[in-house]
Amino acid sequence: MAADTLLAAGIAVDLYEAMPAPARKLLAAGSGGLNLTTEEKFSLFLGHYPGREERLRPFLKDFGPRQTQDWARSLDVATVRGAGGKVYPASRTAAELTHNWLTRLDNTGLRLHLGHRWLGWDEAGRLRFMTGQGETTAEAGAVVLALGGGSRPQLGATGQWRQILAAEGCAIAPFRPANCGFEVDFSEHFRARFAHLRLPLKNVVLIFSDGGQSFRKRGECLVTAYGLEGSLIYACGHLLRDSLEAGHEALVRFDLFPDTPQQALAEKLKRPRGRRSLASHLEKCLSLTGVRRGLAYEFIPKETFADSEALAAALKNLPIPLLRPRPLAEAISTAGGLCFSELDDHLMLKRRPGVFCAGEMLDWEAPTGGYLITCCLATGHAAGLAARNWLKKGSPSQTAWKRLHE
Ligand SMILES: Cc1cc2nc3c(=O)[nH]c(=O)nc-3n(C[C@H](O)[C@H](O)[C@H](O)COP(=O)(O)OP(=O)(O)OC[C@H]3O[C@@H](n4cnc5c(N)ncnc54)[C@H](O)[C@@H]3O)c2cc1C
């Protein structure tokens, strides 16, 4: 996005990418439908960047959900709106968008250098790269670093930049998994029966509270061999992770019947059971089957099933203790990264004037729902504009850069 912004301003851009192909993570994001953004009230939208609302506000105000959709349309990619204002490419993949974007960048003169891993700066301030042919250097009037976080390292972003910037004296918040699954100590019986199937748990309300923080949302998640994952878990994942890190118990509670009041549920359970087994009584009275029934058996004490009132209360508040988040390498995104205190208001590194930073490498996090891509685009756009303004100022480095490109 920074390259796009600079090229649109008529500035020559060289893009260095460590991998043999660009945009691997964006393409991978397409496998999940590519949620580009969410159309909602700005204050709600901004609330999805916990603790970083004020730092990100100017970038997301300039380039938010509307601009993200305009940008997709500028690439001839039609978008569709799903539930809750979520916006996707009509194709629900990233292939067309990535292809059209790379074509536009190519047509506007981008010089793409694949297989170039940035290693830092040499003593003369030149950028160092490792290539298949050995080390090489390059000079530039302005630099934008958009090196990503540390999840799914096979897609290119490994977080190796942290050593380079830490050696410059930059403060970097530790990487932690975000938008990740959480492990649950399921019994072997439950695991064998349900968990290997990756079964969805739809239309439930997840409730979590720890100290001053509380969360309550309707949605769905996925029951997997190791525990729970999916959008509801991701939405409160930072609270769950922080709670576990603070040594607290991360106990999520599910209302398995959000449309039925507890009393109505109890009345249904009180219907005569006759000679039916408990399982078929639960199926007949409440349509409680499959993985929902499995979870009820797994986490509600046996004796509670004999008491309709208590069982109704338990089904409206099913407790599942989470053990730990899954590792960063498996996560969808990364929390932590380059601290905002290292950057000025225009995303420029205070310790390296003329070097700007953008995207997931910065210390913010957000749930899935397009909040990640929108913020990467927004900060990329802002870094591109700031680099353009920096070059316009006619700094000594700009003169060197001009000489290089004439
Ligand atoms: C499976 C999956 C599904 C997702 N779905 C969504 C979604 O639907 N909606 C959403 O908003 N977000 C989604 N995301 C997250 C989103 O894709 C990322 O937040 C976003 O791609 C981050 O962009 P970035 O440019 O900051 O980093 P990246 O996309 O990781 O790009 C960083 C690039 O820098 C390169 N690089 C790293 N180090 C060096 C170096 N030293 N030298 C040269 N190059 C280097 C890497 O190879 C990489 O290409 C998903 C992520 C995953 C993994």
The ligand as a MOL file (V3000), in Angstrom:
LIG
                    3D

  0  0  0     0  0            999 V3000
M  V30 BEGIN CTAB
M  V30 COUNTS 53 58 0 0 0
M  V30 BEGIN ATOM
M  V30 1 C -4.8370 -17.7880 7.4390 0
M  V30 2 C -4.9680 -16.2940 7.6000 0
M  V30 3 C -6.1950 -15.6950 7.3400 0
M  V30 4 C -6.3300 -14.2970 7.5060 0
M  V30 5 N -7.5280 -13.7200 7.2060 0
M  V30 6 C -7.6800 -12.3820 7.3640 0
M  V30 7 C -8.9090 -11.7450 7.0340 0
M  V30 8 O -9.8510 -12.3770 6.5160 0
M  V30 9 N -9.0290 -10.4110 7.2680 0
M  V30 10 C -8.0080 -9.6740 7.8010 0
M  V30 11 O -8.1680 -8.4680 8.0180 0
M  V30 12 N -6.8060 -10.2470 8.0590 0
M  V30 13 C -6.6200 -11.5620 7.8650 0
M  V30 14 N -5.4090 -12.1430 8.1270 0
M  V30 15 C -4.2990 -11.2930 8.6180 0
M  V30 16 C -3.6530 -10.4800 7.4950 0
M  V30 17 O -3.3960 -11.3060 6.3970 0
M  V30 18 C -2.3520 -9.8380 8.0220 0
M  V30 19 O -2.6570 -9.0590 9.1600 0
M  V30 20 C -1.6750 -8.9670 6.9790 0
M  V30 21 O -1.3510 -9.7090 5.8200 0
M  V30 22 C -0.3990 -8.3560 7.5370 0
M  V30 23 O 0.1450 -7.5470 6.5250 0
M  V30 24 P 1.6340 -7.0110 6.6290 0
M  V30 25 O 1.9400 -6.4130 5.2960 0
M  V30 26 O 1.8200 -6.1870 7.8360 0
M  V30 27 O 2.5170 -8.3240 6.8420 0
M  V30 28 P 2.6850 -9.5860 5.8620 0
M  V30 29 O 1.4700 -9.7850 5.0400 0
M  V30 30 O 3.1500 -10.6910 6.7230 0
M  V30 31 O 3.8320 -9.1170 4.8740 0
M  V30 32 C 5.1480 -8.9140 5.3350 0
M  V30 33 C 6.0790 -9.2530 4.1900 0
M  V30 34 O 7.4060 -8.8860 4.5440 0
M  V30 35 C 8.2880 -9.9090 4.0860 0
M  V30 36 N 9.4720 -9.8630 4.9280 0
M  V30 37 C 9.5630 -10.1460 6.2540 0
M  V30 38 N 10.8270 -9.9570 6.6730 0
M  V30 39 C 11.5530 -9.5550 5.5990 0
M  V30 40 C 12.9070 -9.1810 5.4120 0
M  V30 41 N 13.7980 -9.1860 6.4060 0
M  V30 42 N 13.2830 -8.7910 4.1780 0
M  V30 43 C 12.4140 -8.7490 3.1420 0
M  V30 44 N 11.1040 -9.1050 3.2600 0
M  V30 45 C 10.6910 -9.4750 4.4840 0
M  V30 46 C 7.5090 -11.1810 4.2440 0
M  V30 47 O 8.0090 -12.2040 3.4120 0
M  V30 48 C 6.0900 -10.7480 3.8670 0
M  V30 49 O 5.8190 -10.9320 2.5080 0
M  V30 50 C -5.2230 -13.5130 7.9490 0
M  V30 51 C -4.0010 -14.1330 8.2000 0
M  V30 52 C -3.8620 -15.5020 8.0320 0
M  V30 53 C -2.5320 -16.1500 8.3050 0
M  V30 END ATOM
M  V30 BEGIN BOND
M  V30 1 1 1 2
M  V30 2 1 2 3
M  V30 3 2 2 52
M  V30 4 2 3 4
M  V30 5 1 4 5
M  V30 6 1 4 50
M  V30 7 2 5 6
M  V30 8 1 6 7
M  V30 9 1 6 13
M  V30 10 2 7 8
M  V30 11 1 7 9
M  V30 12 1 9 10
M  V30 13 2 10 11
M  V30 14 1 10 12
M  V30 15 2 12 13
M  V30 16 1 13 14
M  V30 17 1 14 15
M  V30 18 1 14 50
M  V30 19 1 15 16
M  V30 20 1 16 17
M  V30 21 1 16 18
M  V30 22 1 18 19
M  V30 23 1 18 20
M  V30 24 1 20 21
M  V30 25 1 20 22
M  V30 26 1 22 23
M  V30 27 1 23 24
M  V30 28 2 24 25
M  V30 29 1 24 26
M  V30 30 1 24 27
M  V30 31 1 27 28
M  V30 32 2 28 29
M  V30 33 1 28 30
M  V30 34 1 28 31
M  V30 35 1 31 32
M  V30 36 1 32 33
M  V30 37 1 33 34
M  V30 38 1 33 48
M  V30 39 1 34 35
M  V30 40 1 35 36
M  V30 41 1 35 46
M  V30 42 1 36 37
M  V30 43 1 36 45
M  V30 44 2 37 38
M  V30 45 1 38 39
M  V30 46 1 39 40
M  V30 47 2 39 45
M  V30 48 1 40 41
M  V30 49 2 40 42
M  V30 50 1 42 43
M  V30 51 2 43 44
M  V30 52 1 44 45
M  V30 53 1 46 47
M  V30 54 1 46 48
M  V30 55 1 48 49
M  V30 56 2 50 51
M  V30 57 1 51 52
M  V30 58 1 52 53
M  V30 END BOND
M  V30 END CTAB
M  END
